[in-house]
Amino acid sequence: MSDQRTIQAESDSRQSDIERIARETAVPIETVHEIYDIEHAKLETQARIKTFIGVLTRRRVKEFLQAQSEPS
């Protein structure tokens, strides 16, 4: 039962992160969701310590989206 609660909490946190990033960057949620999933998967396979994957994913997605919105 505890594992199920942990999975649900992670899912809720992930969705909250995606919505917050979309709001802060004025990018559609669907787009943020796709980028978030890609970055999360990259970090999941590379990281030896999994504790901060969520934090690092948020940072990478925000930086990517901000870089895309900057004029060349």
RAURFEN-V967570 format. One record per residue. N is the residue number from 0. RES is the residue in one letter. SS is DSSP state (H for helix, E for strand, L for the rest). PSI is psi in whole degrees, 0 to 359 (none if undefined). Layout:
BEGIN
N_RES_SS_PSI / N_RES_SS_PSI
END
This chain:
BEGIN
0_M_L_322 / 1_S_H_320 / 2_D_H_321 / 3_Q_H_320 / 4_R_H_320 / 5_T_H_315 / 6_I_H_317 / 7_Q_H_319 / 8_A_H_319 / 9_E_H_319 / 10_S_H_317 / 11_D_H_317 / 12_S_H_318 / 13_R_H_314 / 14_Q_H_320 / 15_S_H_317 / 16_D_H_314 / 17_I_H_315 / 18_E_H_319 / 19_R_H_315 / 20_I_H_317 / 21_A_H_317 / 22_R_H_315 / 23_E_H_331 / 24_T_H_357 / 25_A_L_41 / 26_V_L_141 / 27_P_L_143 / 28_I_H_320 / 29_E_H_319 / 30_T_H_314 / 31_V_H_318 / 32_H_H_315 / 33_E_H_313 / 34_I_H_318 / 35_Y_H_314 / 36_D_H_319 / 37_I_H_311 / 38_E_H_320 / 39_H_H_317 / 40_A_H_319 / 41_K_H_311 / 42_L_H_322 / 43_E_H_321 / 44_T_H_334 / 45_Q_H_329 / 46_A_L_134 / 47_R_L_327 / 48_I_L_119 / 49_K_L_353 / 50_T_L_321 / 51_F_L_17 / 52_I_H_318 / 53_G_H_315 / 54_V_H_313 / 55_L_H_323 / 56_T_H_312 / 57_R_H_313 / 58_R_H_313 / 59_R_H_317 / 60_V_H_314 / 61_K_H_315 / 62_E_H_318 / 63_F_H_312 / 64_L_H_322 / 65_Q_H_321 / 66_A_H_324 / 67_Q_H_331 / 68_S_H_348 / 69_E_L_139 / 70_P_L_145 / 71_S_L_none
END
